[in-house]
Amino acid sequence: MISKQRKAEIIQQFGGAATNTGLPEVQIALLTEHINTLSSHFAMHKKDHAGRRGLIQLVSKRKNLLSYLAKNDVTRYRAILAALGLRK
């Protein structure tokens, strides 16, 4: 899980204000942080298949948000990819 402080930092960094959580950039950044946390969990717990299903759902949700952003505003899409280090 992401701590409240880390979540607030991510929202501030990508949303600009603490209450601006609806932006796709904020949602993508939060999902990426959660995915990274879960990925380290699965390195130790290889047989956690139910958790792996949740991870796949999170990745799919992030993919849908990224495709929405790419379709509507390419500059914001490229900026979030660069900021998060996705699509190397």
Buried (B, 14 or more C-beta within 10 A) or exposed (E): EBEEEEBEBBBEEBBEEEEEBEBBBBBBBBBBBBBEEBEEEBEEEEEBEEEBEEBEEBBEBBEEBBEBBBEEBEEBBEBBBEBBEEEE
